[in-house]
Amino acid sequence: DLVGPEPEAAPLEQMGLGWKSSYGTGTGKDAITTGIEVVWTNTPTKWDNSFLEIL
C-alpha cells in the first residue's frame, strides 16, 4: 500500500500532515488524491454567495 495510516493513527511526528505517501516523491505528478474536483464558485473574482448556493 502506497498510502500510510490515517493521520490519527500515524506517529506523533506525522500527525496533522495528512496521509504520508510512498509513491515517487509524493508531490506533484506523484501525488495520490481522491480525484474529486469541486466547483467552489462560478465567479471566482466576484464576491457573492454562490459558494453556499452550490453546496
C-alpha positions as a Markdown table, in Angstrom:
| # | Residue | x | y | z |
|---|---|---|---|---|
| 1 | Asp | 0.0 | 0.0 | 0.0 |
| 2 | Leu | 1.4 | 3.4 | -1.0 |
| 3 | Val | -0.5 | 5.5 | 1.5 |
| 4 | Gly | 0.3 | 5.4 | 5.2 |
| 5 | Pro | -2.1 | 5.2 | 8.1 |
| 6 | Glu | -4.8 | 7.8 | 8.7 |
| 7 | Pro | -3.4 | 11.0 | 10.4 |
| 8 | Glu | -4.9 | 10.0 | 13.8 |
| 9 | Ala | -3.1 | 6.6 | 13.7 |
| 10 | Ala | 0.2 | 8.0 | 12.4 |
| 11 | Pro | 3.3 | 8.5 | 14.6 |
| 12 | Leu | 3.3 | 11.8 | 16.6 |
| 13 | Glu | 5.7 | 13.5 | 14.2 |
| 14 | Gln | 3.4 | 12.9 | 11.2 |
| 15 | Met | 0.1 | 13.8 | 12.9 |
| 16 | Gly | -1.6 | 16.9 | 11.3 |
| 17 | Leu | 0.2 | 16.4 | 8.0 |
| 18 | Gly | -2.4 | 14.2 | 6.3 |
| 19 | Trp | -1.6 | 10.8 | 4.8 |
| 20 | Lys | 2.0 | 10.0 | 4.1 |
| 21 | Ser | 2.6 | 8.7 | 0.5 |
| 22 | Ser | 5.5 | 6.5 | -0.5 |
| 23 | Tyr | 4.7 | 6.8 | -4.2 |
| 24 | Gly | 7.5 | 8.5 | -6.0 |
| 25 | Thr | 8.1 | 11.9 | -4.5 |
| 26 | Gly | 4.6 | 12.1 | -3.1 |
| 27 | Thr | 4.1 | 15.5 | -4.6 |
| 28 | Gly | 3.1 | 17.0 | -7.9 |
| 29 | Lys | 2.6 | 14.3 | -10.6 |
| 30 | Asp | 3.3 | 11.6 | -7.9 |
| 31 | Ala | 0.5 | 12.9 | -5.6 |
| 32 | Ile | -2.3 | 10.5 | -4.6 |
| 33 | Thr | -5.7 | 12.2 | -4.4 |
| 34 | Thr | -9.3 | 11.3 | -4.4 |
| 35 | Gly | -9.8 | 12.6 | -7.8 |
| 36 | Ile | -12.8 | 14.7 | -6.7 |
| 37 | Glu | -12.9 | 18.1 | -8.4 |
| 38 | Val | -15.2 | 20.7 | -6.8 |
| 39 | Val | -16.6 | 23.9 | -8.3 |
| 40 | Trp | -16.3 | 26.4 | -5.4 |
| 41 | Thr | -17.9 | 29.3 | -7.3 |
| 42 | Asn | -18.9 | 30.2 | -10.9 |
| 43 | Thr | -17.5 | 33.7 | -10.5 |
| 44 | Pro | -14.1 | 33.4 | -8.6 |
| 45 | Thr | -13.2 | 37.0 | -9.0 |
| 46 | Lys | -16.6 | 38.3 | -7.7 |
| 47 | Trp | -17.7 | 38.3 | -4.1 |
| 48 | Asp | -21.1 | 36.7 | -3.7 |
| 49 | Asn | -22.9 | 33.7 | -2.0 |
| 50 | Ser | -22.6 | 31.3 | -5.0 |
| 51 | Phe | -20.3 | 29.0 | -3.0 |
| 52 | Leu | -23.1 | 28.5 | -0.5 |
| 53 | Glu | -25.7 | 28.1 | -3.2 |
| 54 | Ile | -23.6 | 25.4 | -5.0 |
| 55 | Leu | -23.4 | 23.4 | -1.8 |
